[in-house]
């Protein structure tokens, strides 16, 4: 895999040697190899040392899922052992007479009894493994294993003994979970990522989005986007989104928005039932997010499309929604919250509220009344409707720029979007590098984090400088693409702009 990643010019120039060889020198890998070598030595097993290295270098199918902290933590591995079968057979014979190797459970595979073993290593680490025929299955965390016969286990990431038996029997459970056909011989590497990992908790807003996939063959890497068909799904028309987004973005993403499914969430956040119903009924179905280097990572610009250009009732409901959902308890204000400032000019209706926050882009001294600000900074949270376009951001300057773009006073991102394709993703490497550098050093002040600050200056900044040297890219789908079924994989094309 490291060699395959380096086939991408950008990754070859930006990945460090430590990243590429991270798993070669990882403590778990070294500890596991050490434990196997000890068992071979102490039990006088007639196996060559390089057989262990060969086992770790074999091609495999690996499924990973997140732990409670959100990181990819646990894995389930399936390997065709081929000629390495003789490695595990002697190991199994010493399982009853070793402090690190033990019997965990019995499995049934095609009528054969198969033993599942547990190997303890690195003092507190362990894994489970079993082999049958030419198949080897390894589970990184035996605590995740459960037997369906004793009752279902709905814990996230739990693995049943039935699944292990199916994998040992040759069933292709991993591709089936991603709606994939069996990997073709010419495909050397395949990475598939579920939307639950990529959406960062926002999957409910974008149910059409199922996942991303990257395949590598002799011609290089190829990208794919997986979509799910939904009832009453909106058309994939992102043009109104890019017409409102100002030029100069660091990164953007646009996807169909499942508005009707957001009604319960809006009500839970304080919206009245009638207001939530009205808003979801007027959403046109597409929305986009853009990040800008002159703003912050946590203050992107949100743009959504509405069905109506002018609706007084909708504006009244938007104002109520904004007032109920935006704001915090202000201890230095008599009303305990700053008022919503509402403005209307032609077909532009805007709502704004000052919110005290140490993460705000304005220092407290710049407020009209600095004494009312709790903490050292504040935000000017803004929502605006410009005709049939809705814009929102925690940074009011981005909303103002979007309104100026819609008024044709600033160039829109649509000016660089390919006209013959759908663009769900846009990347501006130079601006993105600036944003990453700004956020990194803001979180690592020299006086508080001198070691990490210096490390970022030494190792990160040169890589960001390399990133900034690349041109703008659009990830595009063929014109007219729409999901038509379950796990439909659509080809993504990287196009230089």
C-alpha positions as CSV (number, residue, x, y, z in Angstrom):
1,X,0.0,0.0,0.0
2,X,2.7,2.6,0.8
3,X,4.2,2.1,-2.7
4,X,0.8,2.4,-4.3
5,X,0.1,5.7,-2.5
6,X,3.4,7.1,-3.8
7,X,2.1,6.5,-7.3
8,X,0.1,9.7,-6.8
9,X,2.5,12.6,-7.5
10,X,0.9,14.9,-4.9
11,X,1.2,12.2,-2.1
12,X,4.8,11.4,-3.2
13,X,5.7,15.1,-2.6
14,X,3.8,15.6,0.6
15,X,3.9,12.3,2.6
16,X,6.8,12.0,4.9
17,X,9.0,8.9,5.3
18,X,7.6,8.4,8.8
19,X,4.0,8.3,7.4
20,X,4.8,5.8,4.6
21,X,6.7,3.4,6.9
22,X,4.5,4.0,10.0
23,X,3.2,0.5,10.2
24,X,6.6,-1.1,9.5
25,X,7.9,0.2,12.8
26,X,4.6,0.3,14.7
27,X,4.8,-1.0,18.3
28,X,1.9,-3.4,17.7
29,X,3.5,-5.0,14.6
30,X,6.9,-5.3,16.3
31,X,5.3,-6.7,19.5
32,X,3.3,-9.3,17.5
33,X,6.3,-10.4,15.5
34,X,8.3,-10.7,18.7
35,X,5.6,-12.8,20.4
36,X,5.4,-15.2,17.4
37,X,9.2,-15.6,17.4
38,X,9.3,-16.3,21.1
39,X,6.7,-19.0,20.7
40,X,8.6,-20.6,17.8
41,X,11.8,-20.5,19.7
42,X,10.6,-21.7,23.1
43,X,8.6,-24.6,21.6
44,X,11.3,-25.5,19.2
45,X,9.1,-25.2,16.1
46,X,10.9,-25.8,12.9
47,X,10.0,-22.6,11.1
48,X,12.1,-20.1,9.3
49,X,12.1,-16.5,10.6
50,X,11.2,-15.0,7.2
51,X,7.9,-16.9,7.2
52,X,6.6,-14.5,9.8
53,X,7.6,-11.5,7.6
54,X,6.0,-13.2,4.6
55,X,2.8,-13.6,6.5
56,X,2.7,-9.9,7.3
57,X,3.4,-8.9,3.7
58,X,0.6,-11.0,2.1
59,X,-2.3,-9.3,0.3
60,X,-5.4,-9.1,2.5
61,X,-8.9,-7.7,2.7
62,X,-9.2,-5.5,5.8
63,X,-12.3,-3.9,7.3
64,X,-11.8,-1.1,9.8
65,X,-14.3,0.7,12.0
66,X,-14.2,3.5,14.5
67,X,-13.9,3.2,18.2
68,X,-15.7,5.3,20.8
69,X,-13.2,8.2,20.2
70,X,-14.2,8.3,16.5
71,X,-10.8,7.0,15.2
72,X,-10.4,4.0,13.0
73,X,-9.3,1.6,15.7
74,X,-10.4,-2.0,15.3
75,X,-10.0,-4.2,12.2
76,X,-11.0,-7.6,10.8
77,X,-8.6,-9.1,8.3
78,X,-9.1,-11.9,5.8
79,X,-6.1,-13.4,4.0
80,X,-5.5,-16.1,1.5
81,X,-2.6,-17.9,3.1
82,X,-1.5,-19.9,0.1
83,X,1.8,-21.7,1.0
84,X,1.9,-20.1,4.5
85,X,-0.6,-22.7,5.9
86,X,2.3,-24.5,7.6
87,X,3.1,-21.5,9.7
88,X,-0.1,-21.7,11.7
89,X,-0.5,-25.5,12.0
90,X,2.5,-25.9,14.4
91,X,1.4,-22.8,16.4
92,X,-2.0,-24.3,17.0
93,X,-0.4,-27.4,18.6
94,X,1.2,-25.3,21.4
95,X,-1.9,-23.3,22.2
96,X,-2.6,-25.4,25.4
97,X,0.9,-25.0,26.7
98,X,1.8,-21.3,26.2
99,X,1.2,-18.2,28.3
100,X,0.4,-16.0,25.3
101,X,-1.5,-18.3,23.1
102,X,-4.8,-19.9,24.1
103,X,-8.1,-21.4,22.7
104,X,-10.9,-18.9,22.5
105,X,-13.8,-20.6,20.8
106,X,-14.9,-23.4,18.4
107,X,-16.2,-22.5,14.9
108,X,-18.1,-24.6,12.3
109,X,-17.0,-24.1,8.7
110,X,-18.6,-26.3,6.0
111,X,-19.0,-29.1,8.5
112,X,-15.5,-28.8,9.8
113,X,-14.5,-27.9,13.3
114,X,-12.2,-24.9,13.4
115,X,-10.5,-23.5,16.5
116,X,-10.4,-19.7,17.2
117,X,-7.3,-18.7,19.0
118,X,-6.3,-15.7,21.1
119,X,-2.8,-14.3,21.0
120,X,-1.7,-11.9,23.7
121,X,1.2,-9.5,23.0
122,X,2.7,-6.2,24.2
123,X,1.5,-6.8,27.7
124,X,-2.1,-5.5,27.3
125,X,-2.9,-6.2,23.6
126,X,-4.5,-9.3,22.1
127,X,-6.0,-10.5,18.8
128,X,-8.1,-13.5,17.7
129,X,-7.3,-15.7,14.7
130,X,-8.5,-18.8,12.9
131,X,-7.7,-20.6,9.7
132,X,-9.5,-23.0,7.4
133,X,-8.3,-24.2,4.0
134,X,-6.5,-21.3,2.4
135,X,-8.3,-18.6,4.5
136,X,-6.9,-16.8,7.6
137,X,-9.1,-14.5,9.6
138,X,-7.7,-12.1,12.2
139,X,-9.8,-9.9,14.6
140,X,-7.8,-7.1,16.3
141,X,-10.0,-7.0,19.4
142,X,-11.4,-10.3,20.8
143,X,-13.6,-8.3,23.2
144,X,-15.7,-7.4,20.1
145,X,-16.5,-11.0,19.4
146,X,-20.0,-12.4,20.3
147,X,-21.9,-15.6,19.6
148,X,-25.4,-15.0,18.1
149,X,-26.6,-18.2,19.8
150,X,-26.3,-16.5,23.2
151,X,-28.2,-13.4,22.1
152,X,-27.7,-10.5,19.7
153,X,-25.1,-7.9,20.4
154,X,-25.9,-4.5,18.9
155,X,-22.8,-2.8,20.2
156,X,-21.1,-0.7,17.5
157,X,-18.4,-2.8,15.8
158,X,-19.3,-6.1,17.3
159,X,-18.3,-9.1,15.2
160,X,-20.3,-12.4,15.3
161,X,-18.8,-15.9,15.2
162,X,-21.2,-16.5,12.3
163,X,-19.4,-13.7,10.3
164,X,-16.1,-15.3,11.0
165,X,-17.4,-18.7,9.9
166,X,-18.7,-17.1,6.6
167,X,-15.4,-15.4,5.9
168,X,-13.5,-18.6,6.5
169,X,-15.9,-20.3,4.1
170,X,-14.9,-17.9,1.4
171,X,-18.0,-15.6,1.5
172,X,-17.2,-12.0,0.3
173,X,-18.8,-10.1,3.2
174,X,-16.7,-6.9,2.8
175,X,-17.6,-6.2,-0.9
176,X,-21.2,-7.0,-0.2
177,X,-21.3,-4.4,2.6
178,X,-20.3,-1.7,0.1
179,X,-22.3,-2.9,-2.8
180,X,-19.2,-3.9,-4.7
181,X,-18.6,-6.7,-7.1
182,X,-15.7,-9.1,-6.6
183,X,-12.3,-7.3,-7.2
184,X,-11.1,-7.8,-10.7
185,X,-7.6,-9.2,-11.2
186,X,-6.3,-5.9,-12.7
187,X,-7.3,-4.0,-9.6
188,X,-4.3,-4.0,-7.4
189,X,-5.5,-1.9,-4.5
190,X,-9.0,-0.9,-3.4
191,X,-10.0,1.5,-0.6
192,X,-13.7,2.0,0.2
193,X,-14.9,4.4,2.9
194,X,-18.4,4.5,4.3
195,X,-20.1,7.8,4.5
196,X,-20.5,7.3,8.3
197,X,-16.8,8.0,8.5
198,X,-16.6,10.9,6.0
199,X,-19.8,12.7,7.0
200,X,-18.5,13.4,10.5
201,X,-21.9,13.0,12.1
202,X,-23.9,14.8,9.4
203,X,-25.0,11.7,7.5
204,X,-28.6,12.4,8.4
205,X,-28.5,15.6,6.3
206,X,-27.1,13.9,3.2
207,X,-28.7,10.3,3.0
208,X,-28.0,10.2,-0.8
209,X,-24.2,10.0,0.0
210,X,-23.1,6.4,0.7
211,X,-19.3,6.5,0.4
212,X,-16.1,6.9,-1.5
213,X,-13.9,4.4,-3.2
214,X,-10.4,4.5,-4.7
215,X,-9.2,1.7,-7.0
216,X,-5.6,1.3,-8.4
217,X,-4.7,-0.6,-11.6
218,X,-1.9,-0.4,-14.1
219,X,-3.2,2.9,-15.3
220,X,-3.2,4.5,-11.8
221,X,-5.8,5.4,-9.2
222,X,-9.5,5.9,-10.0
223,X,-12.1,7.6,-7.8
224,X,-15.8,6.7,-7.3
225,X,-18.7,8.2,-5.4
226,X,-21.4,5.9,-4.0
227,X,-25.0,7.2,-3.9
228,X,-28.2,5.9,-2.5
229,X,-31.6,6.4,-4.1
230,X,-34.1,8.1,-1.9
231,X,-37.9,8.6,-2.1
232,X,-38.7,12.1,-3.5
233,X,-35.0,12.8,-4.1
234,X,-34.2,16.2,-5.5
235,X,-32.5,16.7,-8.8
236,X,-28.7,16.9,-8.7
237,X,-28.5,20.6,-9.7
238,X,-25.6,22.3,-8.0
239,X,-25.4,25.4,-10.3
240,X,-27.4,27.7,-7.9
241,X,-24.9,26.8,-5.1
242,X,-21.8,27.7,-7.1
243,X,-23.5,30.9,-8.4
244,X,-23.7,32.1,-4.8
245,X,-20.3,30.9,-3.6
246,X,-17.6,33.6,-3.8
247,X,-14.4,32.9,-5.7
248,X,-11.3,32.0,-3.7
249,X,-12.5,29.1,-1.6
250,X,-10.1,26.6,0.1
251,X,-12.5,23.7,-0.3
252,X,-16.2,23.2,-1.1
253,X,-18.7,20.3,-1.1
254,X,-22.2,20.3,-2.5
255,X,-24.7,17.5,-2.1
256,X,-28.5,16.9,-2.2
257,X,-30.1,17.9,1.2
258,X,-32.8,15.7,2.7
259,X,-34.8,18.6,4.1
260,X,-37.9,16.7,5.2
261,X,-35.8,14.5,7.5
262,X,-34.5,17.6,9.4
263,X,-37.9,18.6,10.8
264,X,-37.6,16.6,14.0
265,X,-34.1,18.0,14.5
266,X,-35.3,21.6,14.0
267,X,-38.1,21.0,16.6
268,X,-35.6,19.5,19.0
269,X,-33.3,22.6,18.6
270,X,-36.2,24.9,19.6
271,X,-38.1,25.6,16.4
272,X,-41.9,25.6,16.5
273,X,-43.5,22.6,14.7
274,X,-45.2,24.9,12.1
275,X,-42.0,26.8,11.5
276,X,-40.0,23.6,11.0
277,X,-42.7,22.3,8.6
278,X,-42.7,25.5,6.5
279,X,-39.0,25.6,6.2
280,X,-38.5,22.0,5.1
281,X,-41.3,22.4,2.6
282,X,-39.6,25.3,1.0
283,X,-36.1,23.8,0.7
284,X,-35.2,23.0,-2.9
285,X,-33.0,20.1,-2.1
286,X,-29.4,21.1,-2.7
287,X,-26.9,22.7,-0.3
288,X,-23.2,23.4,-0.3
289,X,-20.4,24.3,2.2
290,X,-17.2,26.3,1.4
291,X,-14.3,27.1,3.6
292,X,-12.1,30.3,3.1
293,X,-8.6,31.2,4.1
294,X,-9.7,34.6,5.3
295,X,-12.1,33.0,7.7
296,X,-11.9,30.0,10.1
297,X,-12.2,26.3,9.8
298,X,-15.3,26.3,12.1
299,X,-17.0,29.2,10.2
300,X,-17.7,27.8,6.7
301,X,-20.3,29.4,4.4
302,X,-23.5,27.4,3.9
303,X,-25.6,28.0,0.8
304,X,-29.0,26.3,0.2
305,X,-31.6,26.7,-2.5
306,X,-35.3,27.6,-1.9
307,X,-38.3,26.9,-4.0
308,X,-39.7,30.5,-3.8
309,X,-37.9,33.8,-4.6
310,X,-40.2,35.9,-2.4
311,X,-42.3,34.8,0.5
312,X,-43.2,37.0,3.4
313,X,-44.4,34.1,5.5
314,X,-41.2,32.2,4.9
315,X,-39.2,35.2,5.9
316,X,-41.1,35.5,9.2
317,X,-40.5,31.9,9.9
318,X,-36.8,32.2,9.1
319,X,-36.6,35.0,11.5
320,X,-38.2,33.0,14.3
321,X,-36.0,30.0,13.5
322,X,-32.8,32.1,13.6
323,X,-33.9,33.8,16.9
324,X,-34.6,30.5,18.6
325,X,-31.5,28.6,17.4
326,X,-28.7,31.2,17.4
327,X,-27.3,32.7,20.5
328,X,-26.0,31.9,24.0
329,X,-26.7,33.1,27.5
330,X,-25.1,36.5,27.9
331,X,-24.4,37.2,31.6
332,X,-23.7,40.9,31.0
333,X,-26.9,41.7,29.1
334,X,-30.2,42.4,31.0
335,X,-32.2,40.3,28.5
336,X,-29.5,37.5,28.8
337,X,-29.2,37.5,25.0
338,X,-28.3,40.0,22.3
339,X,-31.2,41.1,20.0
340,X,-31.6,39.9,16.5
341,X,-30.9,42.7,14.0
342,X,-33.1,42.4,11.0
343,X,-32.7,44.2,7.7
344,X,-34.5,44.1,4.3
345,X,-33.4,45.7,1.1
346,X,-35.3,44.7,-2.0
347,X,-35.3,40.9,-2.3
348,X,-32.5,40.6,0.3
349,X,-33.6,39.8,3.9
350,X,-30.9,39.5,6.5
351,X,-30.9,38.5,10.2
352,X,-27.8,38.9,12.5
353,X,-27.1,38.3,16.1
354,X,-24.0,39.2,18.2
355,X,-22.8,36.1,20.2
356,X,-20.1,36.2,22.8
357,X,-17.4,33.5,22.1
358,X,-13.7,33.1,22.7
359,X,-13.6,31.6,19.3
360,X,-15.1,34.7,17.7
361,X,-13.4,36.5,14.9
362,X,-13.8,39.9,16.5
363,X,-12.0,41.0,19.8
364,X,-14.4,42.2,22.5
365,X,-13.0,45.8,22.2
366,X,-14.5,46.1,18.7
367,X,-18.1,45.6,19.9
368,X,-20.4,48.7,20.1
369,X,-20.5,48.1,23.9
370,X,-17.4,46.1,24.9
371,X,-18.6,45.8,28.5
372,X,-21.5,43.6,27.4
373,X,-19.2,40.9,25.8
374,X,-18.6,37.8,27.9
375,X,-15.0,36.7,27.3
376,X,-12.4,38.1,25.0
377,X,-14.2,37.9,21.6
378,X,-17.5,37.7,19.8
379,X,-19.2,36.6,16.5
380,X,-21.7,38.2,14.2
381,X,-23.8,35.2,13.2
382,X,-25.7,35.9,10.0
383,X,-28.5,34.4,8.0
384,X,-29.8,35.9,4.7
385,X,-32.2,35.2,1.9
386,X,-31.4,36.5,-1.5
387,X,-34.3,35.6,-3.8
388,X,-34.4,31.8,-3.8
389,X,-30.9,31.5,-2.2
390,X,-30.4,31.0,1.6
391,X,-26.9,31.8,3.0
392,X,-25.6,31.3,6.6
393,X,-22.3,31.5,8.4
394,X,-20.9,32.2,11.9
395,X,-18.7,34.7,10.0
396,X,-20.9,37.7,8.8
397,X,-18.2,38.7,6.3
398,X,-18.7,35.5,4.3
399,X,-22.4,36.2,4.2
400,X,-21.8,39.7,3.0
401,X,-19.5,38.5,0.3
402,X,-22.0,35.8,-0.8
403,X,-24.7,38.5,-1.1
404,X,-22.2,40.6,-3.1
405,X,-21.6,37.6,-5.3
406,X,-25.3,37.2,-6.0
407,X,-25.5,40.9,-6.8
408,X,-22.7,40.4,-9.3
409,X,-20.2,42.6,-7.4
410,X,-17.9,39.6,-6.7
411,X,-17.0,36.8,-9.1
412,X,-18.8,33.5,-8.3
413,X,-17.1,30.1,-8.1
414,X,-19.4,29.1,-11.0
415,X,-17.0,31.0,-13.3
416,X,-14.5,28.1,-12.9
417,X,-16.9,25.2,-12.7
418,X,-16.8,22.8,-15.7
419,X,-20.0,23.4,-17.7
420,X,-20.3,19.8,-19.0
421,X,-20.3,18.0,-15.7
422,X,-21.6,18.0,-12.1
423,X,-19.2,19.3,-9.5
424,X,-19.8,18.0,-5.9
425,X,-16.3,18.8,-4.7
426,X,-13.9,21.8,-5.3
427,X,-10.3,22.1,-4.0
428,X,-8.2,25.2,-4.0
429,X,-4.8,24.0,-2.7
430,X,-3.1,27.4,-2.2
431,X,-6.0,28.7,-0.2
432,X,-6.4,25.4,1.6
433,X,-2.7,25.4,2.6
434,X,-3.2,28.9,4.1
435,X,-6.2,27.8,6.1
436,X,-4.5,24.7,7.5
437,X,-1.4,26.7,8.5
438,X,-3.5,29.4,10.1
439,X,-5.6,26.9,12.1
440,X,-2.5,24.9,13.1
441,X,-0.5,27.8,14.5
442,X,-3.6,29.3,16.2
443,X,-4.0,26.1,18.2
444,X,-0.2,25.9,18.9
445,X,0.8,29.3,20.2
446,X,4.6,29.6,20.6
447,X,4.5,30.7,24.3
448,X,2.2,27.7,25.3
449,X,3.3,24.9,22.9
450,X,6.9,25.7,21.9
451,X,7.8,22.1,21.0
452,X,4.8,21.4,18.8
453,X,5.0,24.9,17.3
454,X,8.6,24.3,16.3
455,X,7.8,20.8,14.9
456,X,5.0,22.3,12.8
457,X,7.3,25.0,11.5
458,X,10.0,22.4,10.6
459,X,7.8,19.6,9.1
460,X,4.4,20.9,8.3
461,X,5.1,24.3,6.7
462,X,7.3,22.9,3.9
463,X,4.6,20.3,3.0
464,X,1.9,23.0,3.0
465,X,4.1,25.1,0.7
466,X,4.2,22.1,-1.7
467,X,0.5,21.8,-1.4
468,X,0.0,25.4,-2.2
469,X,1.9,25.0,-5.4
470,X,-0.8,22.9,-7.0
471,X,-3.5,24.3,-9.2
472,X,-7.2,24.2,-8.5
473,X,-9.2,20.9,-8.9
474,X,-12.8,19.9,-9.4
475,X,-14.1,16.5,-8.6
476,X,-16.8,15.9,-11.2
477,X,-19.6,13.5,-12.0
478,X,-21.0,12.9,-15.5
479,X,-23.7,15.3,-16.4
480,X,-27.1,14.0,-15.5
481,X,-25.9,11.6,-12.8
482,X,-28.5,10.5,-10.3
483,X,-28.7,7.6,-7.9
484,X,-30.7,4.7,-9.2
485,X,-30.7,2.0,-6.6
486,X,-28.7,0.9,-3.6
487,X,-25.0,1.6,-3.4
488,X,-24.6,3.0,-7.0
489,X,-21.0,3.7,-7.7
490,X,-20.5,6.7,-10.0
491,X,-17.1,7.6,-11.5
492,X,-15.4,10.7,-10.1
493,X,-13.0,12.6,-12.3
494,X,-10.3,14.9,-11.0
495,X,-10.2,17.9,-13.4
496,X,-7.6,20.6,-13.2
497,X,-9.1,24.1,-13.5
